[in-house]
Amino acid sequence: MTFPPKNRTGRSGRPAAPAKKPFSMRSGAPRTSQPVVAAKRAPAADGSEREGDRIAKLLARAGIASRREVERMIEEGRVKIGDEVVTTPATLLTSLKGVSVDGKPVAPMAPPRLFRFHKPSGLITAERDPTGRPTIYTALRNALPQGTPRVMPVGRLDVNTEGLLLMTNDGELKRALELPSTGIPRTYRARTFGDISQARLEELMEGIEIDGVRYGSINANLERSAGRNKWIELTLTEGKNREVRRVLEHLGLQVSRLLRTKYGPFELADLPRGAAEEIPQVMVERFRKTLKTA
């Protein structure tokens, strides 16, 4: 499919809203010979000093699961240090030595890796589906090279949305990419049916409220039109659940196809549908540094 050149501003020349200031991301703590040893100190709320990082954060960084999922695992008694069951996600550690999940030792934290995946329509962005529908991992089994560590999706694309889905083994990188406070832009292209003007689309720059939900600034531009059939490009920074579809449907448009083409500096480009490709480590590290220092 061929698209016309991108127009990053509306026809009136109004620029997209500035990105919000990213938050800081710290690297993981070095390994030590004991499960709980002071490696770094940070002031606690009461003015005292604390040691290490929370176990939930370290396990997320190791790619075991998201922080929220790790906390659930701890509540279920599935995480141990040696023979002792961890009872709180606030447990402070300087390494994961001696930690196990479901009886399996946790491997040392690997360097963060990031993959771009061209998600086809019809796949659920989840590890498993109770109703048996195919998930992204069905396609990833063949798309990722052998020996790839467990990877997690950055954000979600609904079952009928296709395009760029980033996958990472690093829970902290995943969180940094997902948080609205980082202001990372996501770009979509939507094929719609209905009547709409560029002037109406440019009103989305001011945000919009739909059924009590407030959506932030959206930079939307008509890219191609054939009668009432139109391609619209939209760039946003929040990425709320089904945000693009809900906004376009609120404007009276029927969305027949929706694909994400860009997430931050990473683009779908010509990656074939169902394929995955690792983003070079140097690019990942360069991007992480911008999150730290911006």
Secondary structure, 3 states (H helix, E strand, C coil): CCCCCCCCCCCCCCCCCCCCCCCCCCCCCCCCCCCCCCCCEEECCCCCEEECEEHHHHHHHCCCCCHHHHHHHHHCCCEEECCEECCCCCCEECCCCCEEECCEECCCCCCCCEEEEEECCCCECCCCCCCCCCEHHHHHHHHCCCCCCCCEECCCCCCCCEEEEEEECCHHHHHHHHCHHHCCCEEEEEEEECCCCHHHHHHHHHCEEECCEEECCCEEEEEEEECCEEEEEEEECCCCCCHHHHHHHHCCCEEEEEEEEEECCEECCCCCCCCEEECCHHHHHHHHHHHHHC
